[in-house]
Amino acid sequence: MTDKQVSQAQNSPVYTIGHRESYIKGLAENGDKFLKTGKYPARDEHPCYPGGIIFRTPEDARQYINEELTPEDGPLYAIWEIDANWYTDCQSDDKSKYWKSLQLDSRIVCMVVE
């Protein structure tokens, strides 16, 4: 990659999937304070959470919905833009996967209209 391509990639949004009605309600009620949960360690009776699932492109998020969710559940989910960086805010222990885990809580920007 050239320096320009790296800079553009670092400034590109990332995407997640989320329950359509819950996220619409969350954005309406919380605005900029509505966050996708990042990684956190085990605490009290709660196990460690690796962070929300993040995709580099909306197409990757759509692929995940089509492959991993049931036909009944798929339509209940939407693709959402997240204010995070693929390279610095997301991590994967399995390089063969096309998604990563969010490492810090990040703002949910908007629903992606397909």
N, C-alpha and C positions, 0 to 999 in steps of 0.2 A: 504494500500500500504506500502511496505517496503521502507526504505530510498533510496535504490538503484533504485526502480521503480519510486519513485518521482523524483529523479535526472534525470533519463532517460527521463521521460515525460516532464520535464522542458526544456530539451535540444533538444526536438524533434521539427521539423519544423511544421508550420501550413500552411493552404492552403486557397486559395480564388478562385473565378471564375472571368474571365475577357474576354472581346471580343478578340478573338484570334489574328486577324490582328493588332488591335490597340496596344495590349501588345507586340507583336513581334516588331512592329515599335518603340514603346517606349523604349524597352530594347536595340534595335540596336542604337538608337539615343542618349540615356541617360545612358546606362550601369548601374552602381551602384547607380546612382542618380534617377533612375526610381522607384517611390514609390507608394504604396497603401495608399490611404488617410485615416487617422485616424479621430477620433471624433474632431469636432470643434463647437464652439458656434455660435449663430446667429450673423451676421455682415452685415452692410449696408442693402441691400435688400435681402440678402441670409438667408434662414432659418438655424437653427441648423442642423448639419449633425451628425448622430449617429456613423459614422465610417463604413468602408467597411466591407462586410460580410466575416467572417472567419470560417473555419472548422478545426476540429482536424485531420481528415484523408482525403486523396483523395477520398475514397469511400463515405464519407459524402458529399463532394462537388459534386460528380457524382450524388448522390441521389437527391440533390437540383436541379441540372440541369434537371434531368429527371422528377421531380415532379413540378417544378415551372416555367420552361421556355416552350414556345410553341415548337412543333416539328420543326417548321421552324427556330426558334431562337436557339434552343439547340446546333446544330452543329456549330454555329458561335462562341461558347464559349469554352474555355479551362480551365483547372485547373492549377493553378500557386502556386509554393512554395513561402512562405513569410517568411522573417527573423524576426519573432516575437515569443513571448511566449504565449501559450494558457492561462496560469494561471495569468500572470502579465500584459500582453498587450491587453487582450481581455476581454470584459464584456458582460453580458446578464442580462436583467431585467426579462426575461422569462425563467426559468430553464427547461421548458418542450421542448424547442427548441434545436436542435442539432448543432446550429451555434451561434456565438457571433459576436459582433461588435468590430472592431479594435479601440483602444483608442489613438494610436499615429501613425503618418506616419511611414511606415516600407518598407524596401527594397523588391522589387520583385526579387526573385532569378532566377527562371527559370520556363519553362513550364513543367508540369508533363506529361510524355509520358505514355499513357495507352495501 
